[in-house]
Amino acid sequence: MKKFLHSVYCYRRTTVRFSCSGSAACAIQGAEKIRELKNDLRESERSMRRIFYALAALALAFMWLVPESFENRSQAEAADYVTEVVNLTNAERRKAGRSNLSIDSELMAATGQRAREMVRKLDHTRPDGRSWDTVLNEFRVRSYNVWGENILYNMSDRPSDAVAQWMNSPGHRANILEEDYTHIGVGVYRNREDTYVVQIFVGR
C-alpha cells in the first residue's frame, strides 16, 4: 500500500502484464505501459486533491456560519469567561468594602451543572422539581453556613454584561455584596444563540 500525505486517500500497487516478443520490443512496451500508469496515477491524485480541498473549504465555511457553544470551544476560553466573572464580582465587592471571594472547586462543578440545567428551566427550581441547592450535596459541597444563587440568561457572551445585569437587580446585587459569603463558583453554558450563567455563593 502506497500512502500519501492526505489520509483520505491512498493508492494500491498495480501489476502490469503484457505480452511481447524480443527484448527491445518488451523494453519499449514496458516503458510505455509504465508511463501510462504513472500518468493515470498523477491524474487520479490531482482529482483526489481537488475533492479534498473542496471538502475542506466546505467544512470551514460551515464552522464559520454555525455559532459555537462553550462545550465546543476550548476549555481555556470557557475558563477565561468564568475567571473574568469572578474578577468582576470581586471588584464590585471591593468597591463596597467587602472581602474577595475565593474560588471553590466543588462549587465550580456544581455551577457547571446548574448552567446546563438553565437551558431546560431558567429557575431556582431544578428541571426535576427539586430546589436548586440540592446540587450542593450532589457535588459534595460541605461546611457552609449561608448560601445563595444568582442565575442569568444573557444574549451577550461578555462577562461584563452578565455582572452588570446582576448589579442592576437588587436581589442579585445583594447576593454579590453579601458580607457573610466567603467562596464562589461560576458556571457558564452557551448554546447557539444564548448564554446562561450561574453563580453560587457559600459562607464558611
MIDOSE-1310 file (N, C-alpha, C; in nm, 2 decimals, decimal comma, always signed):
residues 204
mkkf	+0,09/-0,12/+0,00/+0,00/+0,00/+0,00/+0,09/+0,12/+0,00; +0,07/+0,21/-0,10/+0,14/+0,33/-0,11/+0,06/+0,45/-0,05; +0,10/+0,51/+0,06/+0,02/+0,61/+0,12/+0,07/+0,75/+0,09; -0,02/+0,85/+0,08/+0,02/+0,98/+0,05/+0,00/+1,07/+0,18
lhsv	+0,03/+1,19/+0,17/+0,02/+1,28/+0,29/-0,12/+1,29/+0,34; -0,22/+1,30/+0,25/-0,36/+1,31/+0,30/-0,41/+1,17/+0,33; -0,46/+1,15/+0,45/-0,50/+1,02/+0,49/-0,63/+0,98/+0,43; -0,70/+1,07/+0,36/-0,83/+1,04/+0,30/-0,82/+0,96/+0,17
ycyr	-0,70/+0,94/+0,12/-0,69/+0,86/+0,01/-0,55/+0,79/+0,00; -0,55/+0,68/-0,07/-0,42/+0,60/-0,09/-0,43/+0,53/-0,23; -0,32/+0,48/-0,27/-0,32/+0,40/-0,40/-0,26/+0,27/-0,37; -0,31/+0,17/-0,45/-0,26/+0,04/-0,44/-0,16/+0,02/-0,55
rttv	-0,06/-0,07/-0,52/+0,04/-0,10/-0,63/-0,04/-0,18/-0,74; +0,00/-0,16/-0,86/-0,06/-0,23/-0,97/+0,04/-0,31/-1,05; +0,01/-0,43/-1,08/+0,10/-0,52/-1,16/+0,06/-0,51/-1,31; +0,16/-0,47/-1,39/+0,13/-0,46/-1,53/+0,17/-0,58/-1,61
rfsc	+0,08/-0,64/-1,68/+0,11/-0,76/-1,75/+0,08/-0,73/-1,90; +0,17/-0,78/-1,99/+0,16/-0,76/-2,13/+0,25/-0,87/-2,20; +0,22/-0,90/-2,32/+0,30/-1,00/-2,40/+0,37/-0,93/-2,51; +0,49/-0,97/-2,54/+0,57/-0,91/-2,64/+0,67/-1,01/-2,69
sgsa	+0,74/-0,98/-2,80/+0,84/-1,07/-2,84/+0,97/-0,98/-2,87; +1,08/-1,03/-2,82/+1,20/-0,96/-2,84/+1,23/-0,87/-2,72; +1,35/-0,87/-2,67/+1,39/-0,79/-2,55/+1,37/-0,64/-2,58; +1,41/-0,59/-2,69/+1,40/-0,45/-2,72/+1,25/-0,41/-2,72
acai	+1,17/-0,48/-2,79/+1,03/-0,45/-2,80/+0,96/-0,46/-2,66; +1,00/-0,56/-2,58/+0,95/-0,57/-2,45/+0,99/-0,44/-2,37; +1,11/-0,40/-2,38/+1,16/-0,29/-2,30/+1,08/-0,16/-2,34; +1,06/-0,14/-2,47/+0,98/-0,02/-2,52/+0,84/-0,03/-2,47
qgae	+0,77/-0,15/-2,49/+0,63/-0,16/-2,45/+0,62/-0,15/-2,30; +0,71/-0,20/-2,23/+0,71/-0,19/-2,08/+0,72/-0,05/-2,03; +0,81/+0,02/-2,09/+0,83/+0,16/-2,06/+0,71/+0,24/-2,09; +0,64/+0,22/-2,20/+0,52/+0,29/-2,24/+0,41/+0,26/-2,14
kire	+0,40/+0,13/-2,10/+0,29/+0,09/-2,01/+0,31/+0,16/-1,87; +0,44/+0,17/-1,83/+0,47/+0,23/-1,70/+0,44/+0,38/-1,71; +0,48/+0,45/-1,82/+0,44/+0,59/-1,84/+0,29/+0,61/-1,83; +0,22/+0,53/-1,90/+0,07/+0,54/-1,90/+0,02/+0,53/-1,76
lknd	+0,07/+0,43/-1,69/+0,02/+0,41/-1,55/+0,06/+0,52/-1,46; +0,18/+0,58/-1,47/+0,22/+0,70/-1,39/+0,13/+0,81/-1,42; +0,10/+0,83/-1,55/+0,01/+0,95/-1,59/-0,13/+0,93/-1,53; -0,18/+0,80/-1,53/-0,31/+0,78/-1,47/-0,31/+0,81/-1,32
lres	-0,20/+0,76/-1,26/-0,19/+0,79/-1,12/-0,18/+0,93/-1,08; -0,11/+1,01/-1,16/-0,10/+1,15/-1,14/-0,23/+1,22/-1,15; -0,31/+1,18/-1,26/-0,44/+1,24/-1,28/-0,53/+1,21/-1,17; -0,53/+1,08/-1,12/-0,61/+1,04/-1,00/-0,57/+1,12/-0,88
ersm	-0,44/+1,14/-0,86/-0,40/+1,22/-0,74/-0,45/+1,36/-0,75; -0,45/+1,42/-0,87/-0,49/+1,56/-0,88/-0,64/+1,57/-0,85; -0,72/+1,47/-0,90/-0,86/+1,47/-0,88/-0,89/+1,46/-0,73; -0,82/+1,37/-0,66/-0,85/+1,35/-0,52/-0,81/+1,47/-0,44
rrif	-0,70/+1,54/-0,48/-0,66/+1,66/-0,41/-0,77/+1,77/-0,43; -0,83/+1,78/-0,55/-0,93/+1,88/-0,57/-1,05/+1,85/-0,48; -1,09/+1,72/-0,47/-1,20/+1,69/-0,39/-1,17/+1,72/-0,24; -1,05/+1,68/-0,20/-1,01/+1,71/-0,06/-1,02/+1,85/-0,02
yala	-0,96/+1,94/-0,11/-0,96/+2,08/-0,08/-1,10/+2,14/-0,09; -1,19/+2,09/-0,18/-1,33/+2,14/-0,18/-1,40/+2,10/-0,05; -1,38/+1,98/+0,00/-1,45/+1,94/+0,12/-1,39/+2,02/+0,24; -1,26/+2,05/+0,24/-1,20/+2,13/+0,35/-1,26/+2,27/+0,35
alal	-1,28/+2,33/+0,23/-1,33/+2,46/+0,22/-1,48/+2,46/+0,27; -1,55/+2,36/+0,23/-1,69/+2,35/+0,28/-1,70/+2,34/+0,43; -1,61/+2,26/+0,49/-1,61/+2,24/+0,63/-1,58/+2,37/+0,71; -1,49/+2,44/+0,65/-1,45/+2,57/+0,71/-1,57/+2,67/+0,70
afmw	-1,63/+2,67/+0,59/-1,75/+2,76/+0,57/-1,86/+2,73/+0,67; -1,88/+2,60/+0,69/-1,99/+2,55/+0,79/-1,95/+2,60/+0,93; -1,82/+2,58/+0,97/-1,78/+2,62/+1,10/-1,79/+2,77/+1,12; -1,77/+2,85/+1,02/-1,79/+2,99/+1,03/-1,93/+3,04/+1,05
lvpe	-2,02/+2,97/+0,98/-2,16/+3,01/+0,98/-2,24/+2,97/+1,10; -2,20/+2,85/+1,16/-2,28/+2,80/+1,27/-2,21/+2,84/+1,40; -2,29/+2,91/+1,49/-2,24/+2,96/+1,62/-2,19/+2,84/+1,70; -2,08/+2,87/+1,78/-2,03/+2,77/+1,86/-2,10/+2,77/+2,00
sfen	-2,08/+2,66/+2,07/-2,12/+2,65/+2,21/-2,00/+2,64/+2,30; -2,01/+2,68/+2,43/-1,89/+2,67/+2,51/-1,84/+2,52/+2,52; -1,94/+2,43/+2,50/-1,89/+2,29/+2,51/-1,81/+2,25/+2,39; -1,82/+2,33/+2,28/-1,74/+2,30/+2,16/-1,62/+2,39/+2,16
rsqa	-1,61/+2,49/+2,23/-1,50/+2,58/+2,24/-1,39/+2,52/+2,32; -1,27/+2,58/+2,32/-1,16/+2,53/+2,41/-1,19/+2,55/+2,55; -1,14/+2,46/+2,63/-1,16/+2,47/+2,78/-1,10/+2,60/+2,83; -0,99/+2,65/+2,76/-0,93/+2,77/+2,81/-1,02/+2,89/+2,79
eaad	-1,10/+2,89/+2,68/-1,19/+3,00/+2,65/-1,30/+3,01/+2,76; -1,36/+2,89/+2,79/-1,46/+2,89/+2,89/-1,40/+2,93/+3,03; -1,28/+2,88/+3,06/-1,22/+2,92/+3,18/-1,19/+3,07/+3,19; -1,15/+3,13/+3,08/-1,13/+3,28/+3,08/-1,26/+3,35/+3,11
yvte	-1,37/+3,30/+3,06/-1,50/+3,37/+3,09/-1,53/+3,36/+3,24; -1,52/+3,24/+3,29/-1,55/+3,22/+3,43/-1,46/+3,31/+3,52; -1,33/+3,31/+3,49/-1,23/+3,39/+3,57/-1,27/+3,53/+3,56; -1,31/+3,58/+3,45/-1,35/+3,72/+3,44/-1,47/+3,76/+3,52
vvnl	-1,57/+3,67/+3,52/-1,69/+3,69/+3,61/-1,65/+3,70/+3,75; -1,56/+3,61/+3,80/-1,52/+3,61/+3,94/-1,44/+3,74/+3,97; -1,35/+3,78/+3,88/-1,28/+3,90/+3,90/-1,37/+4,03/+3,90; -1,47/+4,03/+3,82/-1,56/+4,15/+3,82/-1,65/+4,15/+3,94
tnae	-1,69/+4,03/+3,99/-1,77/+4,02/+4,11/-1,69/+4,07/+4,23; -1,56/+4,02/+4,24/-1,48/+4,07/+4,35/-1,45/+4,22/+4,34; -1,44/+4,27/+4,22/-1,42/+4,42/+4,20/-1,54/+4,49/+4,26; -1,66/+4,44/+4,24/-1,78/+4,51/+4,30/-1,78/+4,50/+4,45
rrka	-1,73/+4,38/+4,50/-1,73/+4,36/+4,64/-1,63/+4,46/+4,71; -1,51/+4,48/+4,64/-1,41/+4,57/+4,70/-1,46/+4,71/+4,70; -1,54/+4,75/+4,60/-1,60/+4,89/+4,60/-1,69/+4,91/+4,72; -1,76/+4,80/+4,76/-1,85/+4,81/+4,87/-1,78/+4,78/+5,01
grsn	-1,65/+4,76/+5,01/-1,58/+4,74/+5,13/-1,59/+4,59/+5,17; -1,62/+4,50/+5,08/-1,63/+4,36/+5,12/-1,50/+4,29/+5,08; -1,48/+4,17/+5,14/-1,36/+4,09/+5,10/-1,38/+4,01/+4,98; -1,27/+3,98/+4,91/-1,28/+3,89/+4,79/-1,33/+3,75/+4,82
lsid	-1,40/+3,70/+4,73/-1,45/+3,56/+4,74/-1,34/+3,47/+4,68; -1,33/+3,35/+4,74/-1,23/+3,25/+4,69/-1,31/+3,15/+4,60; -1,24/+3,11/+4,50/-1,30/+3,00/+4,41/-1,29/+2,87/+4,48; -1,40/+2,80/+4,47/-1,41/+2,66/+4,53/-1,44/+2,56/+4,42
selm	-1,35/+2,46/+4,41/-1,36/+2,36/+4,30/-1,50/+2,29/+4,30; -1,55/+2,25/+4,42/-1,68/+2,18/+4,43/-1,79/+2,27/+4,38; -1,78/+2,40/+4,42/-1,88/+2,50/+4,37/-1,87/+2,52/+4,22; -1,75/+2,51/+4,17/-1,74/+2,53/+4,02/-1,81/+2,41/+3,95
aatg	-1,79/+2,29/+4,00/-1,86/+2,18/+3,94/-2,01/+2,19/+3,95; -2,06/+2,23/+4,07/-2,20/+2,25/+4,09/-2,26/+2,35/+4,00; -2,19/+2,46/+3,98/-2,25/+2,57/+3,90/-2,24/+2,53/+3,75; -2,14/+2,45/+3,71/-2,14/+2,40/+3,58/-2,27/+2,31/+3,55
qrar	-2,31/+2,23/+3,64/-2,43/+2,15/+3,63/-2,55/+2,24/+3,62; -2,56/+2,34/+3,71/-2,67/+2,43/+3,71/-2,68/+2,51/+3,58; -2,57/+2,55/+3,52/-2,57/+2,63/+3,40/-2,63/+2,54/+3,29; -2,60/+2,41/+3,28/-2,65/+2,33/+3,18/-2,80/+2,31/+3,20
emvr	-2,85/+2,31/+3,33/-2,99/+2,29/+3,35/-3,07/+2,41/+3,31; -3,00/+2,53/+3,31/-3,08/+2,65/+3,27/-3,14/+2,65/+3,14; -3,08/+2,57/+3,05/-3,13/+2,56/+2,91/-3,27/+2,50/+2,92; -3,29/+2,41/+3,01/-3,42/+2,34/+3,02/-3,52/+2,42/+3,11
kldh	-3,47/+2,48/+3,21/-3,56/+2,56/+3,30/-3,48/+2,67/+3,37; -3,51/+2,79/+3,33/-3,44/+2,91/+3,39/-3,51/+2,95/+3,52; -3,47/+2,88/+3,62/-3,54/+2,90/+3,75/-3,45/+2,85/+3,86; -3,48/+2,89/+3,99/-3,41/+2,84/+4,10/-3,46/+2,70/+4,14
trpd	-3,56/+2,65/+4,08/-3,60/+2,51/+4,09/-3,54/+2,43/+3,97; -3,49/+2,32/+4,00/-3,42/+2,24/+3,90/-3,53/+2,17/+3,81; -3,48/+2,13/+3,69/-3,58/+2,07/+3,60/-3,66/+1,95/+3,65; -3,60/+1,88/+3,75/-3,68/+1,76/+3,81/-3,77/+1,81/+3,92
grsw	-3,78/+1,94/+3,95/-3,87/+1,99/+4,06/-3,80/+2,01/+4,19; -3,68/+1,97/+4,21/-3,61/+1,99/+4,34/-3,55/+2,13/+4,35; -3,53/+2,18/+4,47/-3,47/+2,31/+4,49/-3,33/+2,31/+4,44; -3,28/+2,43/+4,40/-3,15/+2,45/+4,33/-3,04/+2,40/+4,42
dtvl	-3,06/+2,42/+4,56/-2,94/+2,39/+4,65/-2,92/+2,24/+4,67; -3,00/+2,16/+4,61/-2,98/+2,01/+4,62/-2,85/+1,98/+4,54; -2,81/+2,07/+4,45/-2,69/+2,04/+4,37/-2,56/+2,05/+4,46; -2,57/+2,12/+4,57/-2,46/+2,13/+4,66/-2,42/+1,99/+4,72
nefr	-2,52/+1,92/+4,77/-2,49/+1,79/+4,82/-2,44/+1,69/+4,71; -2,50/+1,70/+4,59/-2,45/+1,62/+4,48/-2,31/+1,63/+4,45; -2,25/+1,75/+4,46/-2,11/+1,78/+4,43/-2,03/+1,79/+4,56; -2,08/+1,74/+4,67/-2,00/+1,73/+4,79/-1,95/+1,87/+4,84
vrsy	-2,03/+1,97/+4,83/-2,00/+2,10/+4,89/-2,04/+2,09/+5,04; -1,94/+2,11/+5,13/-1,96/+2,09/+5,27/-1,92/+2,21/+5,35; -1,97/+2,21/+5,48/-1,93/+2,30/+5,58/-1,96/+2,45/+5,54; -2,08/+2,48/+5,51/-2,12/+2,61/+5,48/-2,24/+2,65/+5,57
nvwg	-2,25/+2,78/+5,60/-2,35/+2,83/+5,69/-2,46/+2,91/+5,62; -2,42/+2,98/+5,52/-2,51/+3,06/+5,43/-2,48/+3,02/+5,29; -2,58/+3,04/+5,20/-2,56/+3,01/+5,06/-2,66/+3,08/+4,98; -2,63/+3,10/+4,85/-2,72/+3,17/+4,76/-2,68/+3,14/+4,62
enil	-2,77/+3,18/+4,53/-2,75/+3,15/+4,39/-2,80/+3,27/+4,30; -2,72/+3,31/+4,20/-2,76/+3,40/+4,10/-2,76/+3,33/+3,97; -2,87/+3,35/+3,89/-2,88/+3,29/+3,76/-2,91/+3,40/+3,66; -2,87/+3,37/+3,53/-2,88/+3,47/+3,43/-2,89/+3,41/+3,29
ynms	-2,99/+3,46/+3,22/-3,00/+3,44/+3,07/-2,95/+3,56/+3,00; -2,84/+3,55/+2,93/-2,77/+3,67/+2,87/-2,76/+3,65/+2,72; -2,81/+3,74/+2,64/-2,80/+3,74/+2,50/-2,66/+3,78/+2,45; -2,58/+3,84/+2,54/-2,44/+3,87/+2,51/-2,35/+3,76/+2,57
drps	-2,24/+3,74/+2,51/-2,14/+3,64/+2,58/-2,03/+3,71/+2,64; -2,05/+3,84/+2,68/-1,94/+3,92/+2,75/-1,96/+3,91/+2,90; -1,86/+3,87/+2,98/-1,87/+3,85/+3,12/-1,92/+3,99/+3,19; -1,87/+4,10/+3,14/-1,90/+4,23/+3,20/-2,05/+4,26/+3,19
dava	-2,12/+4,21/+3,08/-2,26/+4,23/+3,07/-2,34/+4,15/+3,17; -2,29/+4,03/+3,20/-2,36/+3,94/+3,30/-2,35/+4,01/+3,43; -2,23/+4,05/+3,48/-2,22/+4,11/+3,61/-2,29/+4,24/+3,62; -2,29/+4,32/+3,51/-2,37/+4,44/+3,51/-2,52/+4,42/+3,53
qwmn	-2,57/+4,32/+3,47/-2,71/+4,29/+3,48/-2,75/+4,25/+3,62; -2,66/+4,17/+3,68/-2,68/+4,13/+3,82/-2,68/+4,25/+3,92; -2,58/+4,34/+3,89/-2,57/+4,45/+3,98/-2,68/+4,55/+3,97; -2,75/+4,55/+3,86/-2,87/+4,63/+3,84/-3,00/+4,57/+3,89
spgh	-2,99/+4,45/+3,95/-3,10/+4,39/+4,01/-3,08/+4,38/+4,16; -3,17/+4,44/+4,24/-3,15/+4,45/+4,39/-3,12/+4,31/+4,45; -3,19/+4,21/+4,42/-3,17/+4,08/+4,48/-3,04/+4,02/+4,45; -3,00/+4,02/+4,32/-2,88/+3,97/+4,27/-2,76/+4,05/+4,33
rani	-2,78/+4,18/+4,33/-2,67/+4,27/+4,39/-2,65/+4,23/+4,53; -2,76/+4,21/+4,61/-2,74/+4,17/+4,75/-2,66/+4,04/+4,76; -2,68/+3,95/+4,68/-2,60/+3,83/+4,68/-2,46/+3,85/+4,66; -2,43/+3,93/+4,55/-2,29/+3,96/+4,52/-2,22/+4,03/+4,63
leed	-2,29/+4,12/+4,71/-2,23/+4,20/+4,81/-2,24/+4,15/+4,95; -2,31/+4,03/+4,96/-2,33/+3,97/+5,10/-2,20/+3,95/+5,17; -2,18/+4,01/+5,29/-2,06/+4,01/+5,36/-2,03/+3,87/+5,42; -2,13/+3,79/+5,44/-2,10/+3,66/+5,50/-2,05/+3,55/+5,40
ythi	-2,06/+3,58/+5,28/-2,01/+3,49/+5,18/-1,86/+3,49/+5,17; -1,80/+3,37/+5,16/-1,65/+3,36/+5,15/-1,60/+3,29/+5,02; -1,69/+3,21/+4,96/-1,65/+3,13/+4,84/-1,75/+3,14/+4,73; -1,70/+3,12/+4,61/-1,79/+3,13/+4,49/-1,75/+3,03/+4,39
gvgv	-1,86/+2,99/+4,31/-1,84/+2,91/+4,19/-1,92/+2,97/+4,08; -1,87/+2,97/+3,96/-1,93/+3,02/+3,84/-1,94/+2,92/+3,73; -2,06/+2,90/+3,68/-2,07/+2,81/+3,56/-2,13/+2,88/+3,45; -2,09/+2,85/+3,33/-2,15/+2,91/+3,21/-2,17/+2,81/+3,10
yrnr	-2,29/+2,82/+3,03/-2,32/+2,74/+2,92/-2,37/+2,82/+2,81; -2,32/+2,80/+2,69/-2,37/+2,88/+2,57/-2,41/+2,78/+2,47; -2,54/+2,80/+2,42/-2,58/+2,72/+2,31/-2,56/+2,81/+2,18; -2,64/+2,79/+2,08/-2,62/+2,85/+1,95/-2,63/+3,00/+1,96
edty	-2,72/+3,05/+2,05/-2,75/+3,20/+2,05/-2,74/+3,26/+2,18; -2,76/+3,19/+2,29/-2,78/+3,24/+2,42/-2,67/+3,19/+2,52; -2,65/+3,28/+2,62/-2,55/+3,24/+2,73/-2,63/+3,23/+2,86; -2,60/+3,12/+2,93/-2,66/+3,10/+3,06/-2,54/+3,10/+3,17
vvqi	-2,56/+3,18/+3,27/-2,45/+3,20/+3,37/-2,51/+3,18/+3,51; -2,44/+3,11/+3,59/-2,48/+3,08/+3,73/-2,37/+3,11/+3,82; -2,40/+3,18/+3,93/-2,31/+3,20/+4,05/-2,37/+3,13/+4,17; -2,29/+3,06/+4,24/-2,33/+3,00/+4,37/-2,23/+3,05/+4,47
fvgr	-2,28/+3,10/+4,58/-2,20/+3,16/+4,69/-2,23/+3,07/+4,82; -2,12/+3,06/+4,90/-2,14/+3,00/+5,03/-2,05/+3,08/+5,13; -2,09/+3,07/+5,26/-2,01/+3,13/+5,36/-1,97/+3,03/+5,46; -1,84/+3,03/+5,49/-1,78/+2,93/+5,58/-1,71/+3,01/+5,70
